[in-house]
Amino acid sequence: MLKKISVIDCQLAGVSGDMLAAALLDLGADEEKTIEAMESVKNFIDECEKLKISVGEKLIHGVKAKKLFIDFIDKRKFRFGREILEAVKKCISELKFSREAEAFALSSIKTLIEAEAKIHGEKLEEVKLHEAGSVDTLVDVIGVAKAAEELNLFKETVYATPIAVGKGLLKFSHGIFSTPAPATLEILKKRKFRFLGGVIDEELTTPTGAALLTNLASASLPSFPLMIPLNVGYGSGLKEFKEIPNVLRIIKGEIDEPPYTDLIYVLETNLDDVSGEIIGYVIEKLMSEGAKDVSVIPIFTKKNRPGYILKVISDEAHVNKLISLIMKETGTLGVRVNSCIRHLALRDKTVIKIKLNQNIEEPISLKISRNKEGEIIQVKPEYEEAKRIAVKTNKPLKEVYFKAVKEAEKILGKFGRRKTGSQRSW
């Protein structure tokens, strides 16, 4: 089964709103419709005397990329958060965006305003937005929303690579600050997106770019997933760098996946000075605190010391909590973290009754796994229930397992193979 996927690659030159919009246009979004939507911003924001948008192509370090040119005259030096939010609402209503595009545009602008409000210690409605309150911010939000809608990205999976934010100092309305800008950092922190400095002594990722990216992509991956590329869009920024092309690229492709996948995090640490009792306790503690799975692998460490690799599988919500627990309980000095896509079999559960002693029937739960074609690949009784029955009937555990599987085969033979994707029990 092939699934559509897009990866926004911003690990070289970061991301800004105009770069993202330009890359989407280069990827194939309707240029006329997108520009029309962007220029409509002028009708919904006060004191914008001129707004003209054009798209060109430029060869940057040997790479041909689309470039967005936004020519505008804005009489306002700042706008309040409520003004920007209201302008976006009116604009998307007039443009009749799809439900997904409308939600994206509102979420993106709220992400930006909320970050600015938190940094300045103000309410969302009352925060003064200088750079973020400019006409081109709204143009970027509306343009990316429209282009992504044209490419059907809201119905597909989108990821991002780690975001290059640049390094050094930047000058903005509140003075001089180190890169990344406070609002950019706040957005990346809240959305838990990876970032790195990069090789350029400039600001590479803007707050608007960060807000748009973190709402379009579901997560940031440490590297590209295993995928088949189908199309690539290149979007250029305004700055020119001697060392690298100031280009953002979006790769649209396919991944071969079974019906179910999820994004997991693998936490690992090497231990060579922790007792078996401590490791056993840590395993129980990790599972009770939200780990999906915990395993211990015997190894030899430096100076030929016997040790262990403690490996934990976690979802995104529990990563930081589990890292703290590992370090606190084991005393390890570091934990490695890798994110990856996990492929899952179709899983089902049912309850059957088995007879072991005379006419006494015992209920037992079965876990049934299927491949993507819907064929059964495993039938397995629940261990704790099988153990309970074995103790109660004084029968060997393997006999309980055997009886349960044989009974399941009768039911499966009677009702046949279930349809792929069904979650009902027999």
C-alpha positions as CSV (number, residue, x, y, z in Angstrom):
1,M,0.0,0.0,0.0
2,L,1.5,3.3,-1.1
3,K,0.8,6.4,0.9
4,K,1.4,10.0,-0.2
5,I,3.9,11.9,1.9
6,S,5.7,15.3,1.8
7,V,8.9,16.3,3.5
8,I,9.9,20.0,4.0
9,D,13.6,20.1,4.0
10,C,14.8,23.2,6.0
11,Q,18.0,21.9,7.5
12,L,20.2,24.0,5.2
13,A,18.7,27.5,4.9
14,G,15.8,27.4,7.4
15,V,12.3,28.6,6.6
16,S,10.4,31.8,6.1
17,G,6.9,32.4,4.9
18,D,7.8,33.5,1.4
19,M,10.3,30.6,0.9
20,L,7.6,28.1,1.9
21,A,5.0,29.7,-0.4
22,A,7.5,29.8,-3.3
23,A,8.5,26.1,-2.8
24,L,4.8,25.1,-2.9
25,L,4.3,27.0,-6.1
26,D,7.3,25.3,-7.6
27,L,5.9,22.0,-6.5
28,G,2.8,22.6,-8.7
29,A,0.3,24.8,-6.8
30,D,-1.8,27.0,-9.1
31,E,0.1,30.2,-9.4
32,E,-2.7,32.4,-10.5
33,K,-5.1,31.3,-7.8
34,T,-2.4,31.6,-5.1
35,I,-1.4,35.1,-6.1
36,E,-5.0,36.2,-6.3
37,A,-5.6,34.9,-2.8
38,M,-2.4,36.6,-1.5
39,E,-3.3,40.0,-3.1
40,S,-6.8,39.9,-1.6
41,V,-5.2,40.6,1.8
42,K,-5.1,44.3,0.9
43,N,-9.0,44.3,1.2
44,F,-9.0,43.1,4.8
45,I,-6.2,45.1,6.5
46,D,-6.2,48.8,7.1
47,E,-3.6,51.3,5.8
48,C,-2.2,49.0,3.2
49,E,-1.9,51.3,0.2
50,K,-0.3,49.0,-2.2
51,L,0.1,45.2,-2.6
52,K,1.5,43.6,-5.7
53,I,2.8,40.0,-5.8
54,S,4.8,38.3,-8.6
55,V,6.7,35.1,-8.9
56,G,10.0,34.6,-10.7
57,E,12.7,32.0,-11.1
58,K,16.3,32.4,-10.1
59,L,19.4,30.2,-10.4
60,I,21.0,30.0,-6.9
61,H,24.3,28.1,-6.6
62,G,23.3,26.1,-9.7
63,V,19.8,25.4,-8.3
64,K,16.7,26.8,-10.1
65,A,14.1,28.0,-7.6
66,K,10.9,30.0,-7.5
67,K,11.1,33.3,-5.8
68,L,8.3,35.4,-4.4
69,F,8.3,39.2,-4.9
70,I,6.0,41.1,-2.5
71,D,5.8,44.8,-3.3
72,F,3.7,46.7,-0.7
73,I,3.2,50.0,1.2
74,D,2.1,49.6,4.8
75,K,1.5,52.8,6.7
76,R,1.2,51.0,10.1
77,K,4.3,50.5,12.3
78,F,2.5,47.8,14.4
79,R,-0.8,46.1,14.8
80,F,-2.5,44.5,17.7
81,G,-3.0,40.7,17.9
82,R,-6.7,41.0,17.6
83,E,-6.4,43.1,14.4
84,I,-4.2,40.5,12.7
85,L,-6.5,37.6,13.8
86,E,-9.6,39.4,12.6
87,A,-8.0,40.2,9.2
88,V,-7.1,36.5,8.6
89,K,-10.7,35.4,9.6
90,K,-12.3,37.8,7.2
91,C,-9.9,36.9,4.4
92,I,-10.4,33.2,4.6
93,S,-14.1,33.6,4.8
94,E,-14.2,35.7,1.7
95,L,-11.9,33.3,-0.2
96,K,-14.1,30.3,0.8
97,F,-11.2,28.2,1.9
98,S,-11.7,24.5,2.5
99,R,-12.3,23.5,6.2
100,E,-8.7,22.2,6.4
101,A,-7.1,25.3,4.8
102,E,-9.2,27.6,7.1
103,A,-8.1,25.6,10.2
104,F,-4.4,25.8,9.1
105,A,-4.5,29.5,8.4
106,L,-6.1,30.3,11.8
107,S,-3.9,27.9,13.7
108,S,-0.7,29.3,12.1
109,I,-1.5,32.9,12.9
110,K,-2.6,32.0,16.4
111,T,0.7,30.2,16.9
112,L,2.6,33.3,15.9
113,I,0.5,35.7,18.0
114,E,0.5,33.5,21.0
115,A,4.3,33.2,20.9
116,E,4.7,37.0,20.6
117,A,2.2,37.5,23.5
118,K,4.1,35.1,25.8
119,I,7.4,36.7,25.0
120,H,6.1,40.2,25.8
121,G,3.9,39.1,28.7
122,E,0.7,40.4,27.0
123,K,-2.7,39.0,26.2
124,L,-3.2,37.6,22.7
125,E,-5.6,40.4,21.8
126,E,-3.5,43.2,23.2
127,V,0.1,42.3,22.1
128,K,1.7,44.8,19.7
129,L,3.1,43.1,16.6
130,H,5.8,44.9,14.7
131,E,7.4,42.6,12.1
132,A,4.7,40.0,12.8
133,G,2.0,42.6,12.3
134,S,3.1,43.6,8.8
135,V,1.1,43.0,5.6
136,D,3.6,40.5,4.3
137,T,2.9,38.2,7.3
138,L,-0.7,37.9,6.3
139,V,0.3,37.4,2.7
140,D,2.6,34.5,3.7
141,V,-0.2,32.8,5.8
142,I,-2.8,33.1,3.1
143,G,-0.4,32.2,0.3
144,V,0.8,29.0,2.1
145,A,-2.7,28.0,3.0
146,K,-4.0,28.4,-0.5
147,A,-1.0,26.7,-2.1
148,A,-1.1,23.7,0.3
149,E,-4.9,23.4,-0.4
150,E,-4.2,23.3,-4.1
151,L,-1.7,20.5,-3.6
152,N,-4.0,18.6,-1.3
153,L,-1.4,18.6,1.5
154,F,-3.9,18.8,4.3
155,K,-5.1,15.3,3.5
156,E,-1.6,13.9,3.4
157,T,1.2,13.3,5.9
158,V,3.8,16.1,6.0
159,Y,7.1,16.0,7.9
160,A,10.0,18.4,8.3
161,T,13.7,17.9,8.7
162,P,15.5,19.7,11.6
163,I,15.2,23.4,11.1
164,A,18.3,25.6,10.6
165,V,17.8,28.8,12.6
166,G,21.2,30.4,11.8
167,K,23.6,31.9,14.3
168,G,25.0,35.2,15.5
169,L,23.0,38.3,16.3
170,L,19.9,39.8,14.7
171,K,18.4,43.3,14.8
172,F,14.7,43.8,15.0
173,S,12.1,46.2,16.4
174,H,13.0,45.5,20.1
175,G,16.8,45.8,19.5
176,I,19.6,43.3,19.1
177,F,19.1,39.7,20.1
178,S,20.8,36.4,19.5
179,T,19.5,34.0,16.9
180,P,16.9,32.4,16.9
181,A,14.5,35.2,17.6
182,P,12.6,34.8,20.9
183,A,9.3,34.2,19.1
184,T,10.8,31.6,16.8
185,L,12.3,29.7,19.7
186,E,9.0,29.8,21.6
187,I,7.2,28.3,18.7
188,L,9.7,25.5,18.2
189,K,9.7,24.8,21.9
190,K,5.9,24.6,22.1
191,R,5.6,22.4,19.0
192,K,8.6,20.2,20.0
193,F,10.4,20.6,16.6
194,R,14.1,19.9,16.3
195,F,16.4,22.8,15.2
196,L,20.1,23.4,14.6
197,G,22.2,26.5,14.2
198,G,23.5,25.9,10.7
199,V,26.5,27.4,8.9
200,I,25.3,31.0,8.2
201,D,25.9,33.9,10.6
202,E,22.3,35.2,9.9
203,E,18.8,34.6,11.0
204,L,17.6,31.8,8.8
205,T,14.2,30.9,10.3
206,T,11.6,33.7,10.9
207,P,8.8,33.5,13.5
208,T,6.2,33.4,10.6
209,G,8.1,30.6,8.9
210,A,8.3,28.6,12.1
211,A,4.5,29.1,12.7
212,L,3.6,28.0,9.2
213,L,6.0,25.0,9.2
214,T,5.0,23.6,12.6
215,N,1.3,23.7,11.6
216,L,1.8,22.2,8.2
217,A,4.2,19.4,9.3
218,S,3.1,16.9,11.9
219,A,6.6,16.4,13.3
220,S,10.3,16.9,12.6
221,L,12.3,13.9,11.8
222,P,16.1,13.6,12.3
223,S,16.5,12.5,8.6
224,F,14.4,11.6,5.6
225,P,12.1,8.5,5.9
226,L,12.4,5.7,3.4
227,M,10.4,7.1,0.5
228,I,10.1,7.2,-3.3
229,P,10.4,10.9,-4.5
230,L,7.9,12.0,-7.1
231,N,8.3,15.7,-7.3
232,V,10.5,18.4,-5.7
233,G,9.8,22.1,-5.3
234,Y,12.4,24.8,-4.5
235,G,11.7,28.1,-2.9
236,S,14.2,30.9,-2.6
237,G,14.5,33.5,0.2
238,L,15.3,37.1,-0.2
239,K,18.9,37.0,1.2
240,E,21.9,35.7,-0.8
241,F,24.7,33.8,0.9
242,K,28.1,33.0,-0.5
243,E,28.4,29.7,1.3
244,I,25.0,28.0,0.6
245,P,21.9,28.4,-1.6
246,N,19.2,30.2,0.4
247,V,16.7,27.6,-0.7
248,L,13.9,25.6,1.0
249,R,12.8,22.4,-0.8
250,I,9.8,20.2,-0.5
251,I,9.9,16.6,-1.6
252,K,6.6,15.0,-2.4
253,G,6.6,11.2,-2.7
254,E,5.3,7.9,-1.5
255,I,6.1,5.4,1.2
256,D,5.2,1.8,1.1
257,E,3.4,1.1,4.3
258,P,1.0,-1.4,5.9
259,P,-2.4,-0.1,7.0
260,Y,-1.1,1.2,10.3
261,T,2.0,3.3,11.2
262,D,2.9,5.6,14.0
263,L,5.8,7.8,14.9
264,I,7.7,6.5,17.9
265,Y,10.9,7.5,19.8
266,V,13.6,5.0,20.8
267,L,15.5,6.0,23.9
268,E,18.8,4.2,24.6
269,T,21.5,4.3,27.2
270,N,24.5,2.1,28.0
271,L,24.8,0.9,31.6
272,D,27.8,-0.8,33.2
273,D,27.5,0.0,36.9
274,V,23.9,-0.8,37.7
275,S,22.7,-3.9,39.5
276,G,20.1,-6.3,38.2
277,E,17.7,-5.3,41.0
278,I,17.8,-1.7,39.9
279,I,17.4,-2.6,36.2
280,G,14.3,-4.7,37.0
281,Y,12.8,-1.9,39.0
282,V,13.5,0.6,36.2
283,I,11.7,-1.6,33.7
284,E,8.6,-1.8,35.8
285,K,8.7,1.9,36.5
286,L,9.1,2.9,32.8
287,M,6.2,0.7,31.8
288,S,4.0,2.2,34.5
289,E,5.0,5.8,33.4
290,G,3.9,5.4,29.8
291,A,6.6,3.5,27.9
292,K,5.3,1.3,25.1
293,D,8.0,-1.3,25.5
294,V,11.3,-1.7,27.4
295,S,14.1,-4.2,26.6
296,V,17.6,-4.8,28.0
297,I,20.4,-6.1,25.8
298,P,23.7,-7.5,27.3
299,I,26.8,-5.9,25.9
300,F,30.5,-5.5,26.6
301,T,31.5,-1.8,27.2
302,K,34.9,0.0,27.5
303,K,37.6,-1.9,29.3
304,N,35.7,-5.2,28.6
305,R,33.2,-4.5,31.3
306,P,29.9,-6.4,31.0
307,G,26.9,-4.1,30.7
308,Y,23.5,-3.5,29.2
309,I,21.8,-1.4,26.6
310,L,18.5,-0.1,28.1
311,K,16.1,0.5,25.2
312,V,12.8,2.2,25.6
313,I,10.0,2.8,23.0
314,S,7.9,5.9,23.7
315,D,5.4,8.1,22.0
316,E,6.2,11.8,21.7
317,A,4.1,12.8,24.7
318,H,6.2,10.7,27.2
319,V,9.7,11.2,25.8
320,N,11.0,13.9,28.2
321,K,9.3,12.3,31.2
322,L,10.9,8.9,30.5
323,I,14.4,10.4,29.8
324,S,14.2,12.1,33.2
325,L,13.2,8.8,34.9
326,I,16.0,6.9,33.2
327,M,18.6,9.4,34.3
328,K,17.3,9.7,37.8
329,E,17.0,5.9,38.5
330,T,20.1,4.7,36.7
331,G,22.5,7.6,37.1
332,T,23.4,7.5,33.4
333,L,25.0,10.6,32.0
334,G,23.2,10.6,28.7
335,V,20.3,9.1,26.8
336,R,20.2,8.7,23.0
337,V,16.9,9.7,21.3
338,N,15.9,8.6,17.8
339,S,12.5,9.1,16.1
340,C,11.3,6.6,13.6
341,I,8.1,5.4,11.8
342,R,6.8,2.1,13.2
343,H,4.8,-0.3,11.0
344,L,2.0,-2.1,12.7
345,A,0.0,-5.2,11.9
346,L,-3.8,-5.0,12.0
347,R,-4.6,-6.1,15.5
348,D,-7.8,-7.4,16.9
349,K,-9.0,-9.0,20.2
350,T,-11.8,-11.4,20.9
351,V,-12.9,-13.6,23.9
352,I,-13.6,-17.3,23.6
353,K,-14.3,-20.1,26.1
354,I,-12.2,-23.2,26.5
355,K,-13.0,-26.4,28.4
356,L,-10.2,-28.0,30.5
357,N,-11.8,-29.8,33.5
358,Q,-15.0,-31.8,32.9
359,N,-17.8,-29.3,31.9
360,I,-16.2,-26.2,33.3
361,E,-15.6,-23.5,30.7
362,E,-13.1,-20.7,31.2
363,P,-13.2,-17.4,29.2
364,I,-9.9,-16.3,27.7
365,S,-8.9,-13.3,25.5
366,L,-7.1,-13.8,22.2
367,K,-5.0,-11.3,20.3
368,I,-5.3,-11.7,16.5
369,S,-2.8,-10.1,14.1
370,R,-3.2,-9.7,10.4
371,N,-1.1,-8.5,7.5
372,K,-2.1,-5.7,5.1
373,E,-3.8,-8.3,2.9
374,G,-6.0,-9.2,5.8
375,E,-4.5,-12.7,6.3
376,I,-4.1,-13.9,9.9
377,I,-0.4,-14.1,10.9
378,Q,-0.8,-14.8,14.6
379,V,-3.3,-15.9,17.2
380,K,-2.1,-15.5,20.7
381,P,-3.8,-15.9,24.1
382,E,-3.4,-13.2,26.7
383,Y,-0.7,-14.4,29.1
384,E,-2.1,-13.2,32.3
385,E,-5.5,-14.9,31.6
386,A,-3.9,-18.1,30.5
387,K,-1.8,-18.1,33.7
388,R,-4.9,-17.6,35.8
389,I,-6.6,-20.5,34.1
390,A,-3.6,-22.8,34.5
391,V,-3.3,-22.1,38.2
392,K,-7.1,-22.5,38.7
393,T,-7.3,-25.8,36.8
394,N,-3.9,-27.1,37.7
395,K,-3.1,-27.6,34.0
396,P,0.2,-26.8,32.3
397,L,0.4,-23.3,30.8
398,K,1.2,-24.7,27.4
399,E,-1.9,-26.9,27.5
400,V,-4.0,-23.8,28.1
401,Y,-2.3,-22.1,25.2
402,F,-2.9,-25.1,22.9
403,K,-6.6,-25.4,23.8
404,A,-7.2,-21.7,23.2
405,V,-5.5,-21.7,19.8
406,K,-7.3,-24.9,18.7
407,E,-10.7,-23.3,19.7
408,A,-9.8,-20.1,17.8
409,E,-9.0,-22.2,14.7
410,K,-12.5,-23.6,14.8
411,I,-14.1,-20.1,15.0
412,L,-11.8,-18.8,12.3
413,G,-12.6,-21.7,10.0
414,K,-16.3,-21.2,10.5
415,F,-16.3,-17.5,9.8
416,G,-13.4,-17.3,7.3
417,R,-11.0,-14.5,6.7
418,R,-12.1,-11.0,7.9
419,K,-12.0,-8.0,5.7
420,T,-8.9,-5.8,5.9
421,G,-9.3,-2.9,8.3
422,S,-12.2,-4.3,10.3
423,Q,-11.9,-3.9,14.0
424,R,-14.9,-6.0,15.2
425,S,-14.4,-9.1,17.2
426,W,-15.7,-12.6,16.2
